Amino acid sequence: MQSVEAEPVSLGMEEVFNVLPLYGVLQPGKSEWVMFTFFGHANIVVHVMALCRGYAGPGKEQVLNVYYLPGVPGAFCRTFQIQVGHLEPEEISLKGEGSFLSIYLDLPRNIKGNEKYEKVLKEVIEKMEEDSQREEAAVLGAAVAAEPPPDPLEAVLDPGLQMQMERLLMEEHALEQQKAFTSGPPEATAFDQHARQRLLRAELPEYLLDFGYVVLGNTPTHVVRITNTGQFPASFRTDRRVLRDTGFQLCDVEV
């Protein structure tokens, strides 16, 4: 007589045991029935331990904080799913606007001769002129057009113009860093602190402070007005080390 060895059965835990309800809220002084079900299968011997875990208490709530870093200035709308344990995935939609800290100095910017900055400034001016022409009346538009505007490469930029220019430069920088950040494997870039630091080191046009001709023995001074043009409190400080041995002196400012 030939014996046949039974093949091992591969079953998941949910195919053998079940517990209902899986979760819920039990009010003080209340009780509830919990049903344990065993599904029999041939040639199996199983042992299982069900852990009961309680959270919080009366008057307490569980809060899941979700943080999203847009990385790029401007409005955004993102939808993604979050799954906690065995629960069904929940769809979450986020809407907002990415912003960055920005300050404005009433000084000209070092743009002339830099192809990248000149291109961005030209795009911003053209966009603002188009918006202005659509909003202004024809008579007012003709009157404004009759006055020759100052050269934006030489004059102090309007705060609104400067904000738009910086926003485009920040957006270009963020997209470049985002492309480099996502080009590598996820496990290598998820905790890349250097990549995150590069995202913060965007290069913007320098400010120019020209004292002109200074007679020997004279000490000219210039007061610069600094305005916070962003949406959040900005903190900054001056670094006087770069002016060492140059003949210039900068008061120590920390805000």
Sine and cosine of phi, psi and omega as CSV:
sin_phi,cos_phi,sin_psi,cos_psi,sin_omega,cos_omega
0.00,0.00,0.79,-0.61,-0.07,-1.00
-1.00,-0.08,0.76,-0.65,0.02,-1.00
-1.00,-0.08,0.60,-0.80,0.01,-1.00
-0.93,-0.36,0.85,-0.53,0.00,-1.00
-0.99,0.14,0.79,-0.61,-0.02,-1.00
-0.95,0.32,0.70,-0.71,0.04,-1.00
-0.96,0.30,0.59,-0.81,0.01,-1.00
-0.90,0.43,0.62,-0.79,-0.03,-1.00
-0.99,-0.12,0.79,-0.62,0.03,-1.00
-0.98,-0.20,0.94,-0.34,-0.04,-1.00
-0.77,-0.63,0.55,-0.84,0.11,-0.99
-0.99,0.13,0.35,-0.94,-0.03,-1.00
-0.86,0.52,-0.62,0.78,-0.04,-1.00
-0.93,0.37,-0.26,0.97,0.04,-1.00
-1.00,0.04,-0.11,0.99,-0.01,-1.00
-0.91,-0.41,-0.71,0.70,-0.02,-1.00
-0.83,-0.56,0.43,-0.90,0.09,-1.00
-0.53,-0.85,0.59,-0.81,0.02,-1.00
-0.78,-0.63,0.77,-0.63,0.03,-1.00
-0.71,-0.71,0.70,-0.71,-0.08,1.00
-0.98,0.21,0.39,-0.92,0.00,-1.00
-0.97,0.23,-0.53,0.85,-0.03,-1.00
-0.41,-0.91,0.20,-0.98,0.01,-1.00
0.20,-0.98,-0.08,-1.00,0.01,-1.00
-0.89,-0.46,0.82,-0.57,0.00,-1.00
-0.94,-0.33,0.92,-0.40,-0.04,-1.00
-0.96,0.29,0.43,-0.90,0.00,-1.00
-0.83,0.55,0.73,-0.68,0.03,-1.00
0.99,0.16,-0.02,1.00,-0.02,-1.00
-0.98,-0.19,0.34,-0.94,0.05,-1.00
-0.72,-0.69,0.33,-0.94,-0.04,-1.00
-0.50,-0.86,0.58,-0.81,0.02,-1.00
-0.99,0.14,0.69,-0.73,0.07,-1.00
-0.88,-0.47,0.80,-0.60,-0.07,-1.00
-0.98,-0.19,0.84,-0.55,0.10,-1.00
-0.97,-0.25,0.80,-0.60,-0.06,-1.00
-0.86,-0.50,0.71,-0.71,0.08,-1.00
-0.90,-0.43,0.80,-0.60,0.04,-1.00
-0.98,-0.20,0.93,-0.38,-0.07,-1.00
-0.96,0.28,0.62,-0.78,0.08,-1.00
-0.69,-0.73,0.44,-0.90,-0.05,-1.00
-0.95,0.32,0.64,-0.77,0.14,-0.99
0.87,0.49,0.69,0.72,0.07,-1.00
-0.75,-0.66,0.57,-0.82,0.15,-0.99
-0.75,-0.66,0.88,-0.48,-0.11,-0.99
-0.75,-0.66,0.50,-0.87,0.12,-0.99
-0.75,-0.66,0.65,-0.76,-0.02,-1.00
-0.58,-0.82,0.52,-0.86,0.05,-1.00
-0.85,-0.52,0.82,-0.57,0.03,-1.00
-0.99,-0.15,0.86,-0.52,0.00,-1.00
-0.99,-0.12,0.78,-0.63,0.06,-1.00
-0.98,-0.21,0.86,-0.51,-0.06,-1.00
-0.87,-0.50,0.80,-0.60,0.00,-1.00
-0.97,-0.25,0.53,-0.85,-0.03,-1.00
-0.82,-0.57,0.60,-0.80,0.15,-0.99
0.79,0.61,-0.54,-0.84,-0.06,-1.00
-0.15,-0.99,-0.20,-0.98,-0.01,-1.00
-0.85,0.53,0.76,-0.65,0.04,-1.00
0.99,0.15,0.04,1.00,-0.02,-1.00
-0.97,-0.25,0.47,-0.88,0.06,-1.00
-0.74,-0.67,0.48,-0.88,0.08,-1.00
-1.00,-0.06,0.78,-0.62,-0.07,-1.00
-0.87,-0.49,0.76,-0.65,0.07,-1.00
-0.95,-0.31,0.91,-0.41,0.00,-1.00
-1.00,-0.01,0.77,-0.64,0.02,-1.00
-0.89,-0.45,0.82,-0.57,0.01,-1.00
-0.91,-0.41,0.69,-0.73,0.00,-1.00
-0.75,-0.66,0.81,-0.59,0.04,-1.00
-0.97,-0.23,0.97,-0.26,-0.04,-1.00
-0.90,0.44,-0.58,0.81,0.04,-1.00
0.98,0.18,-0.44,0.90,-0.06,-1.00
-0.82,-0.58,0.74,-0.67,0.04,-1.00
-0.89,0.46,0.50,-0.87,0.03,-1.00
0.90,-0.44,0.13,-0.99,-0.03,-1.00
-0.94,0.35,0.54,-0.84,0.04,-1.00
-0.62,-0.79,0.42,-0.91,0.07,-1.00
-0.58,-0.82,0.91,-0.41,-0.06,-1.00
-0.78,-0.63,0.61,-0.80,0.05,-1.00
-0.79,-0.62,0.78,-0.62,0.03,-1.00
-0.52,-0.85,0.15,-0.99,-0.06,-1.00
-0.92,-0.39,0.61,-0.79,0.08,-1.00
-0.82,-0.57,0.77,-0.64,0.01,-1.00
-0.86,-0.51,0.78,-0.63,0.03,-1.00
-0.93,-0.36,0.91,-0.42,0.03,-1.00
0.85,0.53,-0.74,-0.67,-0.05,-1.00
-1.00,-0.01,0.01,1.00,-0.04,-1.00
-0.94,0.34,0.35,-0.94,0.04,-1.00
-0.92,0.40,0.61,-0.79,0.02,-1.00
-0.87,0.48,0.63,-0.78,0.05,-1.00
-0.95,-0.32,0.72,-0.70,0.01,-1.00
-1.00,0.00,0.78,-0.62,-0.03,-1.00
-0.86,-0.52,0.73,-0.68,0.04,-1.00
-0.92,-0.40,0.75,-0.66,0.01,-1.00
-0.88,-0.48,0.75,-0.67,0.09,-1.00
-0.78,-0.63,0.68,-0.74,0.00,-1.00
-0.05,-1.00,-0.30,-0.95,-0.01,-1.00
-0.64,-0.77,0.83,-0.56,0.06,-1.00
-0.97,0.26,0.71,-0.70,-0.04,-1.00
-0.69,-0.72,0.15,-0.99,0.02,-1.00
-0.54,-0.84,0.38,-0.92,0.02,-1.00
-0.93,0.37,0.65,-0.76,-0.06,-1.00
-0.52,-0.85,0.72,-0.69,0.10,-0.99
-0.81,-0.59,0.42,-0.91,-0.07,-1.00
-0.82,-0.58,0.79,-0.61,0.08,-1.00
-0.94,-0.33,0.68,-0.73,-0.02,-1.00
-0.99,0.17,0.88,0.48,0.03,-1.00
-0.69,-0.72,0.40,-0.91,0.09,-1.00
-0.92,0.40,0.38,-0.93,0.04,-1.00
-0.97,-0.25,0.50,-0.86,0.01,-1.00
-0.99,0.11,0.99,0.17,-0.08,-1.00
-0.94,-0.33,-0.60,0.80,-0.09,-1.00
-0.88,0.48,0.78,-0.62,-0.01,-1.00
0.99,-0.11,-0.21,0.98,0.05,-1.00
-0.98,-0.18,0.94,-0.34,-0.10,-1.00
-0.86,0.50,-0.65,0.76,-0.03,-1.00
-0.91,0.42,-0.74,0.67,-0.03,-1.00
-0.93,0.38,-0.64,0.77,0.02,-1.00
-0.89,0.46,-0.63,0.77,0.01,-1.00
-0.91,0.42,-0.71,0.70,0.00,-1.00
-0.91,0.42,-0.67,0.74,0.02,-1.00
-0.88,0.47,-0.65,0.76,0.02,-1.00
-0.89,0.46,-0.67,0.74,0.02,-1.00
-0.89,0.46,-0.67,0.75,-0.02,-1.00
-0.91,0.41,-0.69,0.72,-0.01,-1.00
-0.89,0.45,-0.70,0.72,0.02,-1.00
-0.89,0.46,-0.65,0.76,0.00,-1.00
-0.91,0.41,-0.68,0.73,-0.01,-1.00
-0.93,0.37,-0.58,0.82,0.04,-1.00
-0.92,0.39,-0.64,0.76,0.04,-1.00
-0.89,0.46,-0.69,0.73,0.03,-1.00
-0.90,0.43,-0.63,0.78,-0.02,-1.00
-0.92,0.39,-0.64,0.77,-0.01,-1.00
-0.92,0.38,-0.53,0.85,0.02,-1.00
-0.96,0.29,-0.51,0.86,-0.08,-1.00
-1.00,0.01,-0.57,0.82,-0.07,-1.00
-0.99,0.16,0.40,-0.91,0.07,-1.00
-0.96,0.28,0.32,-0.95,-0.06,-1.00
-0.90,0.44,-0.63,0.78,-0.01,-1.00
-0.93,0.38,-0.71,0.70,0.01,-1.00
-0.90,0.43,-0.60,0.80,0.02,-1.00
-0.90,0.43,-0.64,0.77,0.01,-1.00
-0.92,0.39,-0.61,0.79,0.00,-1.00
-0.92,0.40,-0.64,0.76,0.00,-1.00
-0.93,0.36,-0.60,0.80,-0.04,-1.00
-0.93,0.36,-0.39,0.92,-0.03,-1.00
-0.95,0.32,-0.36,0.93,0.00,-1.00
-1.00,-0.02,0.85,-0.52,-0.01,-1.00
-0.93,0.37,0.83,-0.56,-0.01,-1.00
-0.95,0.30,0.48,-0.88,0.03,-1.00
-0.93,0.38,0.40,-0.92,0.02,-1.00
-0.92,0.38,0.91,-0.43,-0.05,-1.00
-0.91,0.41,-0.31,0.95,0.02,-1.00
-0.98,0.21,-0.31,0.95,-0.04,-1.00
-0.93,-0.36,-0.54,0.84,-0.12,-0.99
-1.00,0.08,0.18,-0.98,0.09,-1.00
-0.96,0.29,0.80,-0.60,-0.06,-1.00
-0.93,0.36,0.61,-0.79,0.12,-0.99
-0.89,0.46,0.62,-0.78,-0.02,-1.00
-0.81,0.58,-0.66,0.75,0.02,-1.00
-0.91,0.42,-0.64,0.77,0.03,-1.00
-0.91,0.42,-0.67,0.74,0.01,-1.00
-0.91,0.42,-0.65,0.76,0.00,-1.00
-0.89,0.46,-0.66,0.75,0.02,-1.00
-0.92,0.40,-0.62,0.78,0.01,-1.00
-0.91,0.41,-0.72,0.70,0.02,-1.00
-0.90,0.44,-0.58,0.81,0.02,-1.00
-0.89,0.45,-0.68,0.74,0.02,-1.00
-0.92,0.40,-0.65,0.76,0.03,-1.00
-0.91,0.42,-0.65,0.76,0.04,-1.00
-0.91,0.41,-0.61,0.79,0.01,-1.00
-0.91,0.41,-0.70,0.72,0.04,-1.00
-0.88,0.47,-0.70,0.71,0.01,-1.00
-0.89,0.46,-0.69,0.72,-0.01,-1.00
-0.90,0.43,-0.64,0.77,0.01,-1.00
-0.92,0.39,-0.62,0.79,0.05,-1.00
-0.90,0.44,-0.70,0.71,0.01,-1.00
-0.93,0.37,-0.59,0.81,0.02,-1.00
-0.90,0.43,-0.63,0.78,0.03,-1.00
-0.90,0.43,-0.68,0.73,0.02,-1.00
-0.94,0.35,-0.55,0.84,-0.05,-1.00
-0.94,0.34,-0.58,0.81,-0.05,-1.00
-1.00,-0.05,-0.06,1.00,-0.02,-1.00
-0.97,0.25,-0.42,0.91,0.00,-1.00
-1.00,0.05,0.10,-1.00,0.03,-1.00
-0.91,0.41,0.54,-0.84,-0.05,-1.00
-0.85,0.53,-0.62,0.78,-0.05,-1.00
-0.93,0.37,-0.37,0.93,-0.01,-1.00
-1.00,0.02,-0.42,0.91,-0.08,-1.00
-0.98,-0.21,-0.23,0.97,-0.07,-1.00
-0.88,0.48,-0.59,0.81,-0.04,-1.00
-0.87,-0.49,0.51,0.86,0.00,-1.00
-0.99,0.16,0.99,-0.11,-0.02,-1.00
-0.93,0.36,-0.51,0.86,0.01,-1.00
-0.91,0.42,-0.62,0.78,0.03,-1.00
-0.91,0.42,-0.62,0.79,0.02,-1.00
-0.93,0.37,-0.58,0.82,0.05,-1.00
-0.93,0.37,-0.61,0.79,0.03,-1.00
-0.89,0.45,-0.50,0.86,0.02,-1.00
-0.90,0.44,-0.49,0.87,-0.03,-1.00
-1.00,0.07,-0.21,0.98,-0.11,-0.99
-0.98,-0.20,0.90,0.44,0.05,-1.00
-0.99,0.12,0.62,-0.78,0.01,-1.00
-1.00,-0.09,0.81,-0.59,0.02,-1.00
-0.87,-0.49,0.35,-0.94,-0.01,-1.00
-0.85,0.53,0.64,-0.76,0.03,-1.00
-0.97,0.26,0.36,-0.93,0.11,-0.99
-1.00,-0.01,0.50,-0.87,0.00,-1.00
-0.90,-0.44,0.79,-0.61,0.10,-1.00
-0.84,-0.54,0.96,-0.27,-0.08,-1.00
-0.95,-0.30,0.90,-0.44,0.03,-1.00
-0.99,0.11,-0.12,0.99,-0.04,-1.00
0.94,0.33,-0.44,-0.90,0.03,-1.00
-0.98,0.20,0.75,-0.66,-0.02,-1.00
-0.87,-0.49,0.83,-0.56,0.01,-1.00
-0.95,0.31,0.65,-0.76,0.00,-1.00
-0.83,0.56,0.77,-0.63,0.00,-1.00
0.99,-0.15,-0.33,0.94,0.02,-1.00
-1.00,0.08,0.46,-0.89,0.01,-1.00
-0.78,-0.62,1.00,0.00,0.02,-1.00
-0.97,0.24,0.46,-0.89,0.05,-1.00
-0.77,-0.64,0.40,-0.92,0.03,-1.00
-0.59,-0.81,0.78,-0.62,0.02,-1.00
-0.99,-0.13,0.80,-0.60,-0.02,-1.00
-0.96,-0.27,0.75,-0.67,0.05,-1.00
-1.00,-0.05,0.81,-0.59,-0.02,-1.00
-0.92,-0.38,0.80,-0.59,-0.04,-1.00
-0.85,-0.53,0.69,-0.72,0.09,-1.00
-0.99,0.11,0.95,-0.32,-0.03,-1.00
-0.99,-0.16,0.08,1.00,-0.01,-1.00
-1.00,0.00,-0.16,-0.99,-0.04,-1.00
-0.98,-0.21,-0.08,1.00,-0.04,-1.00
-0.77,-0.64,0.38,-0.93,0.07,-1.00
-0.86,0.51,0.70,-0.71,-0.04,-1.00
-0.91,-0.41,0.66,-0.75,0.04,-1.00
-0.86,-0.52,0.68,-0.73,-0.01,-1.00
-0.43,-0.90,0.25,-0.97,0.06,-1.00
-0.53,-0.85,0.42,-0.91,0.01,-1.00
-1.00,0.01,0.58,-0.82,0.02,-1.00
-0.93,-0.36,0.98,-0.21,-0.08,-1.00
-0.99,0.17,-0.14,0.99,-0.04,-1.00
-0.91,0.42,-0.50,0.87,-0.04,-1.00
-0.94,0.35,-0.29,0.96,-0.01,-1.00
-0.99,-0.16,0.14,0.99,-0.04,-1.00
-0.90,0.44,0.74,-0.68,0.03,-1.00
0.89,0.45,0.45,0.89,0.04,-1.00
-0.96,-0.29,-0.21,0.98,-0.06,-1.00
1.00,-0.06,-0.14,0.99,0.02,-1.00
-0.98,-0.17,0.48,-0.88,0.04,-1.00
-0.74,-0.67,0.70,-0.71,-0.03,-1.00
-0.82,-0.57,0.77,-0.63,0.02,-1.00
-0.93,0.38,0.54,-0.84,-0.04,-1.00
-0.98,0.22,0.92,-0.39,-0.04,-1.00
-0.85,-0.52,0.75,-0.66,0.10,-1.00
-0.65,-0.76,0.85,-0.52,-0.05,-1.00
-0.84,-0.54,0.00,0.00,0.00,0.00
